[in-house]
Amino acid sequence: MGNSEENKSEIEKVRDDLFNFAIDREDIKWLMERLPKEANIKRNTVEYELQILKIISIGWSISYYMENNPHKNPLLEHFWLAIYEFSRNLSTTTELMIGQDIDYFQILQ
């Protein structure tokens, strides 16, 4: 039996890397730590919107930078499907925790 990583297609490997980067929060946390403490902003809102912008910008970048690449559409499909699944799981967890249905993928759209 081979390693599952070896069995993945190149598109799946790139998708995984982009997906993991899109949902990683370390850079968002880093940015939030550098906001002045006295800033009169809604920190939760800023953090939430930065994460949304990060996800959307990666999807947009795939479309833009791979405009004439034959792998663009399969990569976009795989990336957004991974984001959809992640959003669906996040929505389900949030609903269980707060009792309110929030469709995170709809927010991204």
C-alpha positions, 0 to 999 in steps of 0.5 A: 500500500502506498502513502495516500499523499503519493496517490493524490493528483497534483491538482489535489496537492495544490488544492490542499495547500491553497485550502490549508493556507486559506483557512489558516488563522495564524497570519490573521492573529498576527495582524490582529495583535498589531492593531492598536489597543486603543483603536475604536474598532469591532475586533471580532468583525475585523478578524472575521472579515479578514478571514473571509477576504483571505479565502475569497482572494485565493479563489480569485487568484486562481481564476486570475493567475491561471486564466489560460491554464487548462488546470484552472477549472479543475483546481477552482472546482476542487478548491471551492468544494473543499471550502464548501465542505469546511463551511458546511461543517463550520455552519453545523458546529455553530448551529449546535453551539449557538442554536442559530443557523448561519450559512458560512458558504453563502456569506462567502458567495 
